[in-house]
Amino acid sequence: MITVYDANTKLEDLHHIPLRRPEKAGVRWQGIPHGALAAVLVKAITRRGWKITDTKFSVSSNETEMAGAFQLEIPDVEIPEGQNLALGVLTSNAMKRSLILAAGTNVACCNNGYVSGQMVLRRKHTTGFNLENEIDQSLTEYRKEVNDLPQIVAGLRDRSLKNWERDQILMTAGRERLMPWSRIGKVDTEYRKPSFTEHGKETSWALLQAFTHLVKQNSPLSQMTSMNRFRQLLPMPTGWENN
């Protein structure tokens, strides 16, 4: 899925994590308990007739931050062969990030995550935030977004990369600290000699899969944002909009 590697928490365990108010929180801060967030998502997803086939969650050592992923089946939605629909979740009650929901897929052959580049929800933890309404609206947006996933994947697979483009993308990824410099060279090696033949060679898709193969070593709380940003660095065929 837009996945969480090294997941350390089960769905049912999220309900036992207490909400702690940060010392620097102002009067407008409104925390979102991880268990409540997960429960609202599960209820909203199932109410739409969508099926949750798997979940993965990871929380920080102090339990204030959480990364999650729901693997989904949605009737009448076509997805690229060998992939599964996924909804990614990032949240922080430590005032480090907004609540984020992201659209993407999971590549079955290698369990690599793929983020479409589209965040269907980005909302600060402040008063006036109606969690149920925001989640419902974001799932409506998610349903629209997943219709474009096959075309985006096809575009990434069709776009051949020149050596200088690959080098420039990897240099940018290193400078933006999407992963440590020590692993950027390993991404290049994986790109040149992929572990999975399904990834192909010398395309935007192949470089994305090489990056994702190594980003699994990042903290679970940063994996999704790193994958999303790297996806945005990749060129698409002429005439395609790089979301």
ABEGO torsion letter per residue (X at the ends): XBBBBGBABBAAAAAABBBBBBAABBAABBBBBAAAAAAAAAAAAAAAGBBBABBBBBBBAAGABBBBBBBBBBBGBBBBBGBBBBBBBBBBAAGABBBBBBBEBBBAAAGBBBBAGBBABBBBBBBGBBAAAAAAAAAAAAAAAAAAAAAAAAAAAABBBBAAAAAAAAAAAAAAGABBAAAAAAAAAAAABBABAAAEBGBAAAAAAAAAAAAAABBAAAAAAAAAAAAAABBBBBGBBBX
